[in-house]
């Protein structure tokens, strides 16, 4: 019985130690993705605001915990229908899952787009979230 326990412990150690060493020395894929996002945001921030198209301006990007958040301001001429948020979320998911950005959600990072637009009661915001793991 003692021999069986020793063998089981040895196998457990052989399985877990390399993973621990990899995380300590190289970081997890999620940590690497967050670090890459932070670096990109640091390079991008001084250039903001940045016109994306005729009606959309990128105003800010940030990483908070496991969420990559991108802020856009829509031109006042654009009528944003917040009731169509589900359609916008589905489109955002397709755009992320169909591109290299998929690596973000695959590595446990949630992507959130925050749109500021002119509404009936002044400036309003609509948040569109693509949760981590949603491309699987």
C-alpha positions in Angstrom: 0.0 0.0 0.0 2.8 2.4 0.9 4.4 1.7 -2.5 1.1 2.5 -4.3 0.8 5.8 -2.4 4.4 6.7 -3.3 3.8 6.0 -7.0 0.6 8.0 -7.0 2.4 10.9 -5.4 5.3 10.7 -7.8 2.9 10.8 -10.8 1.0 13.7 -9.3 4.2 15.6 -8.8 5.4 14.8 -12.3 2.1 16.2 -13.7 1.7 19.4 -11.6 5.3 20.6 -11.2 5.9 21.4 -14.9 2.6 23.4 -15.0 3.6 25.4 -11.9 7.1 26.0 -13.3 5.6 27.1 -16.6 3.2 29.6 -14.9 5.9 31.0 -12.7 8.6 31.3 -15.4 6.5 32.1 -18.5 3.1 33.2 -17.2 -0.3 31.8 -18.2 -1.7 32.5 -21.6 -4.3 34.8 -20.0 -1.5 36.8 -18.2 0.4 37.1 -21.5 -2.8 38.3 -23.3 -3.5 40.9 -20.6 0.1 42.1 -20.7 -0.1 42.4 -24.5 -3.3 44.4 -24.2 -1.9 46.7 -21.6 1.2 47.3 -23.8 -1.0 48.0 -26.8 -3.2 50.4 -24.8 -0.2 52.2 -23.6 0.9 52.8 -27.2 -2.5 53.7 -28.4 -3.7 56.0 -25.6 -1.6 59.1 -26.6 -3.2 59.0 -30.1 -6.8 59.1 -28.8 -9.4 60.2 -29.7 -9.1 58.5 -33.0 -11.8 58.6 -35.8 -12.6 55.0 -36.8 -15.1 55.8 -39.5 -17.3 58.7 -40.4 -19.5 58.3 -37.3 -17.4 56.4 -34.7 -14.6 57.8 -32.6 -12.4 55.6 -30.4 -12.0 57.5 -27.2 -10.4 55.1 -24.7 -9.3 51.5 -24.1 -8.5 49.8 -20.8 -8.0 46.5 -19.1 -9.8 46.1 -15.8 -9.3 42.6 -14.2 -10.2 40.1 -16.9 -12.1 42.6 -19.1 -10.8 44.5 -22.1 -13.0 47.5 -22.4 -13.1 49.8 -25.6 -14.9 53.1 -25.5 -16.5 54.7 -28.6 -18.4 57.9 -29.1 -21.0 57.9 -31.9 -21.6 61.0 -34.0 -24.8 62.8 -32.8 -26.3 62.3 -36.3 -26.4 58.6 -35.7 -29.6 57.2 -34.1 -28.6 54.4 -31.8 -31.5 52.1 -31.0 -30.6 50.6 -27.6 -33.5 48.1 -28.0 -31.4 46.4 -30.7 -28.6 45.7 -28.3 -28.9 41.9 -28.7 -28.3 42.2 -32.5 -25.2 44.4 -31.8 -23.9 41.9 -29.3 -24.3 39.1 -31.8 -22.5 41.1 -34.4 -19.7 41.9 -32.0 -19.4 38.2 -31.1 -19.1 37.2 -34.7 -16.5 39.9 -35.3 -14.4 38.7 -32.4 -14.9 34.9 -32.9 -14.1 35.2 -36.6 -10.8 37.0 -36.2 -7.5 36.8 -34.4 -9.3 38.5 -31.5 -10.8 35.2 -30.6 -7.6 34.4 -28.7 -8.8 36.9 -26.1 -12.0 35.1 -25.2 -10.3 31.7 -25.6 -7.9 32.9 -22.8 -10.5 34.0 -20.3 -10.8 37.6 -21.3 -14.1 39.4 -21.7 -14.3 42.0 -24.4 -16.7 44.9 -23.7 -17.6 47.7 -26.1 -19.0 50.9 -24.5 -20.8 53.2 -26.9 -21.7 56.8 -25.9 -24.4 58.3 -28.1 -26.9 61.1 -28.1 -30.2 60.0 -26.8 -33.5 61.6 -25.9 -32.3 62.5 -22.4 -28.8 63.6 -23.4 -25.7 61.4 -23.6 -26.4 57.7 -23.1 -24.3 54.6 -23.0 -24.8 51.1 -24.3 -22.4 48.3 -23.2 -21.9 45.4 -25.5 -20.2 42.4 -23.9 -18.6 39.3 -25.4 -17.9 37.1 -22.5 -14.8 35.0 -22.2 -15.3 31.5 -23.6 -18.1 32.6 -25.8 -16.3 31.6 -29.1 -16.0 28.0 -28.1 
